[in-house]
Amino acid sequence: MLQHLNDIPPIDLPPILQRYTYTTYAFLIYFLVTVWRRFFQRPPPPPPPPPHSRSQRSPSPPPPPPPPPHHHRPIRPLHLFLVTCTLLLDSICVHTYPVLSSGAIVITGASSGIGRAACISLAKDFKQYQIYAGVRSDKDAESIRNERITNLIPIHLDVTNPQQIQAAVETIVDSQQPLVALVNNAGVAIHDAPIELVDLKRWRFLYDVNVFGLVQTTQHFLPLLRLHQGRVINIGSIAGDISQPMWSPYASSKHAVEAITDSLRVEMRQFGISVSLIKPGEIKTNLYNAMQGNKEHHGGTDTDEWNIEQAYANSMKRCRPTTTTETRELYSEGLKNSLEFIHHCAITTDNGEVPSVVMTNHAITHAITSPTPRTRYVFGGGAAVWPANLILPDKITDVLHHWLFNLDGWKVFHQQWGKPLFKILNAVFYW
Ligand SMILES: NC(=O)c1ccc[n+]([C@@H]2O[C@H](COP(=O)([O-])OP(=O)(O)OC[C@H]3O[C@@H](n4cnc5c(N)ncnc54)[C@H](OP(=O)(O)O)[C@@H]3O)[C@@H](O)[C@H]2O)c1
């Protein structure tokens, strides 16, 4: 049942057209232009008759013959050249990967949010795959078992713990199944303060999970992936391109994931291992509760009693201890705006304003099961900002980000007139 706009699956090309991506696009554009010219473009008006004068009695020249209809025109060399170029681009650049019909899929960070939803949806939709859900506690393992899905198996997998990663690798080896995919989803987000105030201990901890955890897990699983041309799917973020104020630890870790994925993709090309990066904008999960510093973020949060002053005071407690009160005060307004934004994302209902995990499920499934997986999947409201961020000069995006996050411009899209527009952007933008 489709409940929200963003539950609509992304439009995807049939496999044969995916193989000829650029050619398909070229033909599509050519077809649209032809249709437009044939049906909507009016013929140019006839030239005005020459002025009638007595001195010029000679008969007027015959009118020029009408241009031939479009379907009678010869193929132009330019068209042939463009089609040849796109066919060449396709055959050189679009890689097709084998789709393994059975085997194991390992997903890290599966206790909640994106990871858990992906495990459940893959296990239900693809009975031929055994889904190994990486969790860190017995309680979470039990909760995965309670889903009562036969091909969904919890494993203990802390991505900062090499012994646990090795044990997970051995579990897959013992199961004697090919490894279809590793989904590097485990991640944390700390959102505390501007760079001047962040405690480096917390920043290092975040890198240990989001960056080195991802690298370490991939390193351990690559030999298994290479055996059967499995796939790596990294969960990045729109923050891998857009680094907003007060988010530098998280955004910089996702920038690193972006770079690591780009290098890995080319390194793995020779082995036939596909590497995809999934870059959601905001998605409705526990991440925002965790960012507010709620340790126990699996339901039962105290978000209803949330109060901005208390949240600000908590943030200050987690700051670099040596900073003075005067320095902290300099950032108070921007930080409070930012905390309000996080809180809003944490409490907002799953109504399309902050998209649901259905979107990430689609992207992860496509990256695992398509013969031509995308290198990047970008979606959600933030995806609308993504091309603008790539194209616009920094000085313009700086003003935009300052307005959005230091001067609470985000409220326009989350609480005021921009809300319906933002919901549509969330549903439609899937690059
Ligand atoms: N939600 C969004 O808006 C959004 C947007 C873009 C990208 N992302 C990315 O999506 C991924 C999943 O986040 P989410 O939104 O689903 O948040 P979430 O519900 O908080 O899930 C994070 C998961 O990571 C796990 N984790 C944390 N530290 C770990 C470690 N050392 N080893 C193994 N697992 C660990 C957590 O397990 P515990 O329960 O044991 O802590 C949890 O299962 C993250 O990489 C995040 O950066 C999220």
The ligand as an SDF file (V2000), in Angstrom:
LIG
                    3D

 48 52  0  0  0  0  0  0  0  0999 V2000
   18.6520    9.2380    8.7930 N   0  0  0  0  0  0  0  0  0  0  0  0
   19.1400   10.0720    7.9280 C   0  0  0  0  0  0  0  0  0  0  0  0
   18.5930   11.1440    7.6960 O   0  0  0  0  0  0  0  0  0  0  0  0
   20.3880    9.7250    7.1690 C   0  0  0  0  0  0  0  0  0  0  0  0
   20.6930   10.5070    6.0690 C   0  0  0  0  0  0  0  0  0  0  0  0
   21.8420   10.2200    5.3400 C   0  0  0  0  0  0  0  0  0  0  0  0
   22.6330    9.1640    5.7280 C   0  0  0  0  0  0  0  0  0  0  0  0
   22.3330    8.4120    6.8100 N   0  0  0  0  0  0  0  0  0  0  0  0
   23.2410    7.3130    7.1620 C   0  0  0  0  0  0  0  0  0  0  0  0
   22.5270    6.1030    7.2370 O   0  0  0  0  0  0  0  0  0  0  0  0
   23.1930    5.1950    8.1000 C   0  0  0  0  0  0  0  0  0  0  0  0
   22.1830    4.5890    9.0710 C   0  0  0  0  0  0  0  0  0  0  0  0
   21.6700    5.5890    9.9050 O   0  0  0  0  0  0  0  0  0  0  0  0
   20.1640    5.6240   10.3870 P   0  0  0  0  0  0  0  0  0  0  0  0
   19.5680    6.8940    9.9290 O   0  0  0  0  0  0  0  0  0  0  0  0
   19.4830    4.3700   10.0900 O   0  0  0  0  0  0  0  0  0  0  0  0
   20.3920    5.8240   11.9710 O   0  0  0  0  0  0  0  0  0  0  0  0
   20.2110    4.8270   13.2080 P   0  0  0  0  0  0  0  0  0  0  0  0
   18.8090    4.3390   13.2550 O   0  0  0  0  0  0  0  0  0  0  0  0
   20.7350    5.5510   14.3860 O   0  0  0  0  0  0  0  0  0  0  0  0
   21.1490    3.5930   12.8390 O   0  0  0  0  0  0  0  0  0  0  0  0
   22.5360    3.6210   13.0170 C   0  0  0  0  0  0  0  0  0  0  0  0
   22.9890    2.1880   13.1280 C   0  0  0  0  0  0  0  0  0  0  0  0
   24.4160    2.1610   13.1940 O   0  0  0  0  0  0  0  0  0  0  0  0
   24.7560    1.2910   14.2530 C   0  0  0  0  0  0  0  0  0  0  0  0
   26.0870    1.5400   14.8000 N   0  0  0  0  0  0  0  0  0  0  0  0
   26.5440    2.6110   15.4730 C   0  0  0  0  0  0  0  0  0  0  0  0
   27.8290    2.4350   15.8300 N   0  0  0  0  0  0  0  0  0  0  0  0
   28.1790    1.2070   15.3750 C   0  0  0  0  0  0  0  0  0  0  0  0
   29.3600    0.4310   15.4390 C   0  0  0  0  0  0  0  0  0  0  0  0
   30.4670    0.8730   16.0540 N   0  0  0  0  0  0  0  0  0  0  0  0
   29.3570   -0.8030   14.8680 N   0  0  0  0  0  0  0  0  0  0  0  0
   28.2620   -1.2770   14.2510 C   0  0  0  0  0  0  0  0  0  0  0  0
   27.0900   -0.6010   14.1840 N   0  0  0  0  0  0  0  0  0  0  0  0
   27.0690    0.6260   14.7340 C   0  0  0  0  0  0  0  0  0  0  0  0
   23.6930    1.5020   15.2870 C   0  0  0  0  0  0  0  0  0  0  0  0
   23.7010    0.4200   16.2000 O   0  0  0  0  0  0  0  0  0  0  0  0
   23.3900    0.6250   17.7750 P   0  0  0  0  0  0  0  0  0  0  0  0
   21.8840    0.6330   17.8590 O   0  0  0  0  0  0  0  0  0  0  0  0
   23.9990   -0.5650   18.4000 O   0  0  0  0  0  0  0  0  0  0  0  0
   23.9860    1.9070   18.2110 O   0  0  0  0  0  0  0  0  0  0  0  0
   22.4700    1.5440   14.3840 C   0  0  0  0  0  0  0  0  0  0  0  0
   22.0590    0.2430   14.0840 O   0  0  0  0  0  0  0  0  0  0  0  0
   24.2940    5.9920    8.7710 C   0  0  0  0  0  0  0  0  0  0  0  0
   25.5190    5.7110    8.1340 O   0  0  0  0  0  0  0  0  0  0  0  0
   23.8930    7.4270    8.5180 C   0  0  0  0  0  0  0  0  0  0  0  0
   25.0100    8.2810    8.4880 O   0  0  0  0  0  0  0  0  0  0  0  0
   21.2130    8.6690    7.5350 C   0  0  0  0  0  0  0  0  0  0  0  0
  1  2  1  0
  2  3  2  0
  2  4  1  0
  4  5  1  0
  4 48  2  0
  5  6  2  0
  6  7  1  0
  7  8  2  0
  8  9  1  0
  8 48  1  0
  9 10  1  0
  9 46  1  0
 10 11  1  0
 11 12  1  0
 11 44  1  0
 12 13  1  0
 13 14  1  0
 14 15  2  0
 14 16  1  0
 14 17  1  0
 17 18  1  0
 18 19  2  0
 18 20  1  0
 18 21  1  0
 21 22  1  0
 22 23  1  0
 23 24  1  0
 23 42  1  0
 24 25  1  0
 25 26  1  0
 25 36  1  0
 26 27  1  0
 26 35  1  0
 27 28  2  0
 28 29  1  0
 29 30  1  0
 29 35  2  0
 30 31  1  0
 30 32  2  0
 32 33  1  0
 33 34  2  0
 34 35  1  0
 36 37  1  0
 36 42  1  0
 37 38  1  0
 38 39  2  0
 38 40  1  0
 38 41  1  0
 42 43  1  0
 44 45  1  0
 44 46  1  0
 46 47  1  0
M  CHG  2   8   1  16  -1
M  END
$$$$
